């Protein structure tokens, strides 16, 4: 495999991985990355940046459980329906 082929494979792989990540961050879906602190919409409690997942959904896609009002939130701070 030549250097040009290897570079092409790396570029394609990077695009396949980074495109959903960048798009998800812009439109705020489950594939995106949230780097800002989340505040509970119900009781306005700031949630810790480092979280401990309480469900499989939170472990896979991110999210929080409010310690005060026990709402389940996604990684963007929106309430998740049960």
C-alpha positions as CSV (number, residue, x, y, z in Angstrom):
1,X,0.0,0.0,0.0
2,X,1.5,3.3,-1.0
3,X,1.5,6.5,1.1
4,X,-1.2,8.1,-1.1
5,X,-3.6,5.2,-0.6
6,X,-3.0,5.2,3.2
7,X,-3.6,8.9,3.3
8,X,-6.8,8.5,1.4
9,X,-8.0,5.8,3.8
10,X,-7.2,7.9,6.8
11,X,-9.1,10.9,5.3
12,X,-12.2,8.8,4.5
13,X,-12.2,7.2,7.9
14,X,-11.8,10.7,9.6
15,X,-14.7,12.1,7.6
16,X,-17.0,9.1,8.4
17,X,-16.2,9.5,12.2
18,X,-16.1,13.3,12.4
19,X,-19.1,14.2,10.2
20,X,-21.8,12.7,12.6
21,X,-20.0,14.2,15.6
22,X,-19.8,17.7,14.2
23,X,-23.4,17.5,12.9
24,X,-24.7,16.2,16.2
25,X,-23.0,19.0,18.1
26,X,-24.5,21.6,15.9
27,X,-28.1,20.3,15.9
28,X,-27.8,18.9,19.5
29,X,-28.7,15.3,19.0
30,X,-27.4,12.2,20.7
31,X,-24.2,12.0,18.6
32,X,-23.0,15.5,19.6
33,X,-20.7,16.5,22.3
34,X,-21.8,19.0,25.0
35,X,-18.9,20.8,26.7
36,X,-21.1,23.2,28.7
37,X,-22.5,22.8,32.2
38,X,-26.1,21.5,32.4
39,X,-28.8,23.2,34.6
40,X,-32.0,21.4,35.6
41,X,-34.9,23.1,33.8
42,X,-37.2,22.3,36.7
43,X,-35.4,23.4,39.9
44,X,-32.5,25.3,38.2
45,X,-29.8,23.3,40.0
46,X,-26.5,23.3,38.2
47,X,-25.5,19.7,37.7
48,X,-21.9,18.5,38.0
49,X,-19.7,18.3,34.9
50,X,-18.5,14.8,35.9
51,X,-21.6,12.6,36.1
52,X,-22.5,9.2,37.3
53,X,-24.9,7.5,34.9
54,X,-28.0,6.0,36.6
55,X,-29.3,4.1,33.5
56,X,-28.0,2.4,30.4
57,X,-29.3,5.3,28.2
58,X,-27.2,7.7,30.3
59,X,-24.2,5.5,30.1
60,X,-24.4,5.2,26.3
61,X,-25.6,8.7,25.2
62,X,-24.9,11.0,28.2
63,X,-27.4,12.6,30.5
64,X,-28.0,13.5,34.1
65,X,-30.4,12.8,36.9
66,X,-31.2,15.9,39.0
67,X,-30.4,15.2,42.7
68,X,-33.1,17.6,43.9
69,X,-36.2,17.0,41.7
70,X,-35.1,13.6,40.2
71,X,-35.8,14.6,36.6
72,X,-33.9,12.6,34.0
73,X,-32.2,14.9,31.5
74,X,-30.3,14.3,28.3
75,X,-26.8,15.6,27.8
76,X,-28.1,19.0,26.6
77,X,-30.2,19.6,29.7
78,X,-33.6,18.7,28.1
79,X,-36.0,16.6,30.1
80,X,-36.3,13.0,28.8
81,X,-39.8,11.5,28.7
82,X,-40.2,8.2,30.6
